[in-house]
Amino acid sequence: MAQINVTGLTFGYEGSFDNVFENVSFMVDTNWKLGFIGRNGKGKTTFLNLLMGKYEYQGSITSNAYFDYFPYVVSENDLEKTPDELMEKWKPGVESWRVMCELPKLSVETELLYRPFKTLSFGERTKIMLAVLFSGDNDFLLIDEPTNHLDMEARDIVKAYLAEKKGFILVSHDRDLLDACIDHVLVLNRATIEVQNGNFSTWWDNKEKADAFARSENEKHLKEIGKLKAAADRTARWADKSENSKIGFDPVKENDRSISTRSFIGAKTKKMQSRVKSFEDRMNREIEEKEGLLQDIEETIDLKIMPLKHHKERLIECRDLSLKYIDGNENVIENLTFEVLQGERVFLSGANGSGKSSLIKAILFQNANFAGGNGVNDFMGGYDADADVIRREATGKNGSHATDSQSMGKLSLSGELKVASGLKISYINQDTSHLKGSLMEHAQKNGLDYSLLLAILRQLDMNREQFAKNIEDFSEGQKKKVLIASSLLTPAHLYIWDEPLNYIDVFSRMQIERLIEKYAPTMLLVEHDVRFREKLSSKEIFL
């Protein structure tokens, strides 16, 4: 058992307006299962990189522990190699037999170690990297977002695996995962850093109570300050009036006054001025006690969305739908039947590779006006590489009603897929690699109101300093917020979101949950966040 002591840590990126960390001090134990929580852009990944010694900083980080980081870096050349060849590069000195002992706990066959890395699914890659990560002795492991892009089954396997381990920092925004795997939390609040015993739910419950107490105390101090201000103002006016009456008086109207009363009035004025000073001192004490009460409260602003009302109740209808890629032998989807009605929030569930994104792709390009470019707001990118092919091949076909082996670009469709005519779709793709340039260029390119885009991003807690950067320099969570803000600005009948919450912080997830609950837009979603799906789903389709 060892400790990691952080003392006076100060760090900022070159050219940045603000430091990421400013004189930060705390201590954690290397025996803990530590969950790392904070808003996007607050410095979680930066702190892990500081532990790995990647950046220079002021202050000190002291520990006897050896740090190892997930995910391991995989270059283009590495894709041709097998995990067995790569593991020595990832974790020098690692022993293959120890990795093999970890693989069954992650439901991974040993033979996958000898396949080219590029042939492995995302879930298989994640599990093999975790097996290598946990194959050392006395390491303190830094695990950064291990479940992004994983299906539910893979997430459950990773969750059960991590629950049996200890000695790590886990960066994740998945509330279900954090509750299952951690026994302490390290929280980057708005102004402070805290370390607390318990899992996510324990911390969140304590935070809500602390926030309620802080608001109550703040309100009490504000009322007291208001009373003191009124009393001080009233007493000051009395003192001024009394002071002004010291010299000069009308002997007829004020026959009880004489020159000798001047000292009495002066003494009374001095007493009242002393009382004013006492009020001001009490006010300053109240203000001092009030300061800092609300510094860590996450005041999330309710978002807005502008869903359109379609003249048809049924927006999408599938009957015995099968999909396969033209260059493939097997169907990715077979004999699927479902419908999407107005007001429904339909979640697509299934393992990676079960056809969720392929189904979304078919719906997007089946949309009646897509060939003309105005039926789908696909500014979020998506399938740009196939777009021109599919537009050309869709020319002359009935866009709202596909049957019997129609070809949609690289997809072949059989069965029936109906999309309501005139349907406007706002789409978020799970990929962010297409986002480039400034926010203004993004807004102009996609016909968005630039001022409103910035306003929504501020509501999603993006700092104004970020607006001066190019989007490719944003964190993954900040890029996702650009996509979500763009979608919210787009009036649509149907919102199709493909894994929108990857990398999105917990507070923004709750913000988006409230938005969907309030405005009830019609949605078709792929999302593996258990809490999000349980709270919002009106229908679930298993592929």
PyMOL commands that set and color helices and strands:
alter all, ss='L'
color gray80, all
select helices_A, chain A and resi 44-51+77-80+83-90+96-106+110-114+117-119+122-133+152-163+175-181+200-244+261-290+356-366+370-372+384-394+439-445+450-459+464-468+471-473+476-488+506-519+530-536
alter helices_A, ss='H'
color red, helices_A
select strands_A, chain A and resi 3-11+21-29+33-38+58-62+66-70+139-144+168-171+184-188+193-197+314-325+333-341+345-349+376-377+401-403+406-408+411-419+425-428+494-498+523-526+539-542
alter strands_A, ss='S'
color yellow, strands_A
deselect
rebuild
show_as cartoon
